[in-house]
Amino acid sequence: MRSSLYDGHVVHARLTPRRHRLRYRVFCCLIDLAEIAELDARLRLFSVGRRNLFSFHESDHGDRAGGLAAHIRGLLANVGVGLGEAGRIRLLCYPRILGYAFNPLSTYFCETGEGRLAAIVYEVSNTFGERHSYVMPVIGEPGEPVFQQIEKAMYVSPFSDNDGTYSFHVRPPGETVAVGVLYRCQGEAVMRAHFAGERLALTDAALLRLAVAVPFMTLKVIAGIHWEALRLWLKGLQLRPRVPTGRYGVTFGQGPKP
């Protein structure tokens, strides 16, 4: 199966105007959207579209309308990327745990039938129920790290402006995976976040071990976001006004930049 798990750590570092850093253990699912039904049938602890210890709901992603693979293929068509009938879309995200999930960043690896990475879609969600997809074609040699840059288009942190740029640094899924993002505003590096993990087979045994090792992970993610925001506020950072951007938006990129 092309679906798997990645056990690793997330690191967040605010670089200015106050330095602040945190690191915590998490795990992600890499879900091949063509294998959703098979995963639902094969696994006891993981379900699709219904409650379980772990679950995946297509409505948690994209424009919330379901039909996630078709939705992503439609986005890719806007940047001239076609995967063909044998193409694959694999989504790196947190699963629902006991019915709850929050994904600050979900990453879609879009591959042709020959296995070439043709595009990456970065799906950013904030705690106000808004979501924005950044659709980026990939140009480069197979197996090489991917570097991409795009303008920020959605309010995420109460301590950051709504403009600036995201620079992504990605090591595509293999035995390891890594997704990093650097946020710059007015040319100054403001925040850096990074997930790196090692591959595990997506089995009931692996899920059970991770449930014990990283209990209530998604609740910890959302609680951690608010706790760290409080700590930053106590350090003297000023709150920025939120500019609503709607429940779902899309920005189309032109390819990789250094």
WOBELNOR-V563692 format. One record per residue. PHI is phi in whole degrees, 0 to 359 (999 if undefined). OMEGA is omega in radians with two decimals (999 if undefined). Layout:
# WOBELNOR-V563692
((PHI,OMEGA) (PHI,OMEGA))
This chain:
# WOBELNOR-V563692
((999,3.14) (269,3.03) (277,-3.10) (198,3.04) (242,3.02) (228,-3.13) (259,-3.08) (193,-3.08) (223,2.98) (252,3.06) (237,3.02) (243,3.10) (223,2.99) (268,-3.00) (260,-3.13) (202,-0.01) (278,3.04) (235,3.10) (281,-3.10) (204,-3.06) (218,3.03) (216,-3.12) (215,3.12) (210,-3.09) (279,3.06) (215,2.93) (221,-3.13) (236,2.93) (264,2.92) (253,-2.99) (253,2.99) (285,-3.05) (296,3.07) (278,-3.09) (252,-3.03) (302,-3.11) (296,-3.14) (294,3.09) (298,-3.13) (297,-3.10) (279,-3.01) (274,-2.98) (256,3.10) (272,-3.07) (265,-3.09) (229,-3.14) (234,3.10) (245,3.07) (78,3.12) (210,-3.02) (287,3.05) (198,3.02) (302,3.02) (236,3.11) (206,3.11) (228,3.11) (236,3.14) (301,-3.12) (290,3.06) (282,-3.02) (225,3.10) (60,-3.12) (271,3.09) (70,-3.07) (266,-3.06) (82,-3.09) (59,-2.94) (295,-3.13) (298,3.12) (295,3.11) (298,-3.13) (294,3.09) (299,3.09) (294,3.07) (297,-3.11) (297,-3.14) (298,-3.14) (289,3.08) (246,3.04) (74,3.14) (253,3.03) (241,-3.10) (267,-3.04) (79,-3.08) (297,-3.10) (272,-3.13) (293,-3.10) (235,3.01) (236,3.13) (243,-3.03) (251,3.06) (264,-3.04) (201,2.97) (280,3.02) (279,2.87) (290,3.05) (238,-3.05) (53,3.03) (90,-3.06) (232,3.06) (208,2.94) (217,-3.11) (244,3.05) (302,3.10) (217,2.99) (246,-3.02) (236,3.12) (258,3.04) (261,-3.00) (252,-2.97) (240,3.03) (286,3.11) (299,3.10) (276,3.12) (90,3.13) (279,3.09) (287,-3.04) (260,-3.11) (197,3.00) (233,3.03) (247,3.11) (259,-3.08) (251,-3.07) (259,3.08) (239,3.04) (249,-3.08) (278,3.11) (256,3.10) (81,3.13) (259,-3.08) (215,-3.14) (218,3.10) (254,3.06) (249,-3.00) (258,-2.98) (230,3.00) (297,3.12) (248,3.07) (234,-3.12) (166,-3.11) (280,3.10) (303,3.10) (86,3.14) (276,3.03) (301,-3.11) (250,3.07) (241,-3.11) (218,-3.12) (218,-3.11) (203,3.13) (286,3.06) (292,-3.04) (230,-3.08) (218,3.06) (294,-3.14) (236,-3.08) (256,3.09) (291,-3.14) (250,-3.12) (230,3.08) (288,-3.10) (272,3.12) (251,-3.09) (112,-3.10) (227,2.96) (255,2.98) (246,-3.09) (258,3.05) (229,-2.97) (232,2.90) (252,-3.03) (302,-3.06) (299,3.01) (205,3.01) (292,3.01) (228,3.03) (215,3.07) (211,3.06) (226,3.13) (236,3.11) (220,3.06) (245,3.11) (260,3.09) (242,3.05) (228,-3.08) (54,3.08) (80,-3.11) (257,3.11) (291,-3.05) (253,-3.02) (212,3.09) (229,3.07) (227,-3.01) (206,2.95) (241,3.04) (223,-3.11) (212,3.11) (251,-3.02) (288,2.97) (230,3.03) (295,3.13) (275,-3.12) (229,3.08) (299,-3.12) (297,3.14) (294,3.11) (297,-3.14) (295,3.11) (298,-3.13) (290,3.10) (298,3.12) (282,-3.06) (286,-3.09) (231,-3.05) (291,3.07) (52,-3.00) (301,-3.06) (292,3.03) (295,3.10) (294,3.14) (298,-3.08) (289,3.08) (295,3.14) (295,3.11) (300,-3.11) (288,3.12) (294,3.13) (292,3.07) (297,3.09) (297,3.14) (296,3.11) (295,3.12) (297,3.12) (293,3.08) (280,3.05) (104,3.11) (289,-3.13) (273,3.10) (285,3.10) (260,3.12) (293,3.13) (277,3.04) (252,-3.12) (301,-3.13) (238,-3.14) (95,-3.05) (292,-3.12) (207,3.09) (219,-3.10) (220,2.97) (235,-3.11) (257,-3.14) (265,-3.07) (247,3.14) (127,-3.02) (285,3.02) (227,-3.14) (290,999))
